[in-house]
Amino acid sequence: MNRRLEGTVALVTGASSGIGHATALELAREGASVALVGRREDRLTGLAAEISSVGGKALVVPADITTAEAATEAVERTVENLGRLDTLVNNAGLMLLGPAPSADLNDWRRMIDINLMGLMYTAHAAVPHLVKAAAEEPRQVADIVNIGSLAGRNAYAMSAVYSATKFGVGAFSEALRQELARQHVRVSVIEPGSVDTELRTHNPDVIQQHIVAALGDIERLQSQDIADTVGYIVTRPRHVAVAELLVRPTEQA
């Protein structure tokens, strides 16, 4: 094992399941100490134990990052307890699909709050610490990796607001990348296609059936596939920045 992130600290939002869980484990395997941020403390505690069992270090940070105060507190707790911050993975998200004309407006607000505002709040709080880390040892580079979506490139019926939030993630990521590039804080966005996680289970049965019918019997991505992608991005040499990476299942049209 190379442990290319030895001596660094990563913060992963939405770490209680799916892509966040797998990413936290992947970064720990590479040697990073990992702050696990999410709302389900019991799951975070289980993940921390899993990381500790393989010789890693993890900090459990229960938080709902849909407020700027909570996002800032999560970042500050990370730095206070782990000493620095080198990598931020903004993974927390919600996908509530359905026809726009009959949508529950609370669902729209929930997606905007977590998918977009929560991501931006956390990035805003993290940037000063990432700039500091990039100016110092051990790697002299820092990373923000934002988890977008194929729906952030292509808008689809039944996903109007979800797509709007993910298009926003792409725009925010690119603008922030330009602002931070000269300070060696790399900003990347990963746009997964269909991933087999619990994300779709937040929808009513009829919507879940629609998703399954639209995809057919293709072999979907697994959380580890995206965790591997995060690992690839943040372990590039200092002079290499992967700004955007679209990852589809091979069979997805």
Order of alpha helices (4+ residues) and beta strands (2+ residues): beta-alpha-beta-alpha-beta-alpha-beta-alpha-alpha-beta-alpha-beta-alpha-alpha-beta
